[in-house]
Amino acid sequence: MPRRYVHLSLEDRRKIARWHDARMPVHEIAARLGRKRCADHTVSA
């Protein structure tokens, strides 16, 4: 079954960058965005 992929918006990417710089845990960032952990982990790496 094909996976559904939704791109992160520029606003979401900026939020992730700020939270990552503030050393927020990846699982917390994902919870705030309402996404699975792997979605923002690839962006913040």
TORTI-926373 format. One line per 5 residues: number of its first residue (from 1); their letters; for each residue x, z negated, y negated of C-alpha. Coordinates in Angstrom, 2 decimals, m for minus. Example, Ala and Ser with C-alpha at 12.3 -4.5 7.8 and 13.67 -1.06 7.14 Angstrom:
1> as> 12.30,m7.80,4.50; 13.67,m7.14,1.06
// end
This chain:
1> mprry> 0.00,0.00,0.00; 1.51,0.96,m3.38; 2.34,m1.82,m5.80; 0.82,m1.93,m9.26; 3.49,m2.19,m11.95
6> vhlsl> 2.76,m3.18,m15.52; 5.50,m2.87,m18.12; 6.31,m5.80,m20.35; 5.37,m5.30,m23.98; 7.99,m5.54,m26.70
11> edrrk> 6.37,m8.77,m27.84; 6.66,m10.23,m24.32; 10.31,m9.17,m24.12; 11.02,m10.91,m27.41; 9.30,m14.09,m26.22
16> iarwh> 11.30,m14.00,m23.00; 14.55,m13.57,m24.95; 13.76,m16.54,m27.22; 12.75,m18.77,m24.33; 15.76,m17.69,m22.29
21> darmp> 18.07,m18.51,m25.23; 16.38,m21.93,m25.39; 17.30,m22.37,m21.69; 13.67,m22.53,m20.57; 13.39,m22.28,m16.76
26> vheia> 12.29,m18.90,m15.43; 9.24,m20.38,m13.71; 8.09,m21.86,m17.05; 8.51,m18.52,m18.84; 6.49,m16.82,m16.12
31> arlgr> 3.74,m19.43,m16.38; 3.50,m18.99,m20.15; 3.24,m15.22,m19.76; 0.83,m15.47,m16.83; 3.12,m13.41,m14.62
36> krcad> 5.04,m13.79,m11.42; 8.52,m15.20,m11.67; 10.35,m11.99,m10.80; 8.83,m10.05,m13.73; 10.67,m12.00,m16.42
41> htvsa> 13.71,m12.90,m14.35; 14.82,m9.25,m14.36; 14.43,m9.06,m18.13; 16.21,m12.28,m18.92; 19.18,m11.59,m16.65
// end
